[in-house]
Amino acid sequence: MAERVATRLFMAEPLGAGANLELADGPAHRLRTVLRLGPGAPVAAFNAADGEWLCRIAAIDRNRVVLATERRLRPAASEADLWLLFAPIKRARVDWLVEKATELGVAALLPVWTQRSQSERLNLDRLRAHAIAAAEQSERLSVPELHPLRPLVAVLADWPGARRLIVCDETGAGEPMAAAAARLSPGPLALLTGPEGGFTETELDSLNELTFVTRVGLGPRILRADTAALAALAVLQANAGDWAATPAR
């Protein structure tokens, strides 16, 4: 069983034994001012390529914080190859969606512009900060890749054919989500949810023509866009994702 360290930090830099890592202002402020850690305090640094490493604070003052790596706690590991495509929604809800999708193990977040989308702007830096914080809290080893906002039609035009796309269809024309998910085999998957107003008939007709698309329904109630995304992600992870894996900790 891997040793558990309460304080975790995502580090984009390579991790290895004997390295000294000087922290950026944000993580340094967190350790120094929020958590009030001192020299010698343990910190777990992680990234997808190098796994998770036990570090200790080697230097800390008002100007800098330096971590010294000691040993690897967990090796790099494969994770569910699951994408989430979502139409932009209100700021507080999209922040929450990114946070919870990260906790649920999404590998990539792809915001898409649909015909009924009402917001053309996303603060990707803010959303990435939410994703990093959620990865640190949830003990995963990676942070989801965050893509810039693109029109849905452009994303579909470049679609990798081996990746099945599950489309949440609020019209009731799709098959039940549980039944569709039960047939899926582990492998590249993606989930698409629409804006608060739903997809247009034109969009649904176009999606229906694509061989890699499966349209699904999420039960008898109309769910908010963020609720629908998280409910569907949970079903996918339980049936064809990594929820069957034994935690490494």
Helices and strands as residue ranges (DSSP letters): E 8-10, E 20-22, H 25-29, I 30-34, E 42-47, E 51-60, E 65-74, E 82-86, H 91-103, E 108-113, H 124-138, E 145-146, E 150-151, H 152-157, E 164-168, E 175-176, H 177-183, E 189-193, H 201-208, E 213-217, H 225-240
